[in-house]
Amino acid sequence: MCIFYNLFAVLLLLITSIVLCVATCNNAEYEINGECCPMCDPVHKPCDEYTSTTCDSCLVMTYTDAPNGLTECLPCSFCDTSNGLRVKKACTLISNTVCEPLPGYYCIDFFFSSNCPKAIKHSKCSPGQYINQTGTEFSDIVCDDCPAGSYSDGTLCKLHTE
């Protein structure tokens, strides 16, 4: 019975020492490898047991959006008008540029992010058709044929006159 209590006491002491060794960082710090490091954006080099965090600032037209800046600065995206784009939200030190389609264009390849990589011009309806659904920044227009006895220049149907 005495061996059981001694084993229990050793185990309890071991658990207590492990809990006390885990770093408890304050709000202005983050934990890496058991060390509390000062936060900054971006971090050039994380702290270790011998040195503090080395902080850098991103240069103009670069950003980092990683938690605690644990990546290098990345180049800001460019919203190219030849790709049918304009700036929706400008690049900052902590976020990339967000592009949107120019008026009269809609975004393609818009699957995995809020940023539009490329846009194309809305289609035009042919003569004899009308715009059934107006295009948006996410979809092209939808055309339909005018009913018999009417005509169109590609926008609205008008009845023939007698």
Phi, psi and omega in degrees: 000324180295323179296321179300314180295320178295318178296318178297318180295319179295316179297316178298318178296319179296314179297317179299318181291326177293316180297319181289336180279341179288130183291134172249104187268150176276181185298333182267013182229163172228158183260133173216123181053041177079003180250144173268122183245143176295139177279145171196160178238124344272165176270122177284319179212123178295158179288164171220191184292345184250334184229156178277172176298138174259117184258146174230165169252143175292147176284169177301140180068024171227161182207165167219132179241015180283148176302132181060014176063031184280039173216169176282167178287139181252151178290142178291145175291156179243129179269098187275121179297333177290345173261013177075027186241158170217167182283125173266318179219124183290153177293141174235180179295340183240007177208147181283164174298142173246125181258152175223161180293148171296159175303137181086006179238163173224150186283139171241159182058048185256034193279313194249005180209174178271000181263136179268116182280333182200146179226152175233159184292143175301145177293167173242142177283148179283160173304139184092358177240164176227163179278108179277325179222124180292143177289152177238186176287350180247350184213155178280168176289160176242124180257149173224159179284144175290150178291162179304142179086011179224168180219170180203151173267007180113002179240296182235149177274140177231142179287143174295145176264151180262000000 
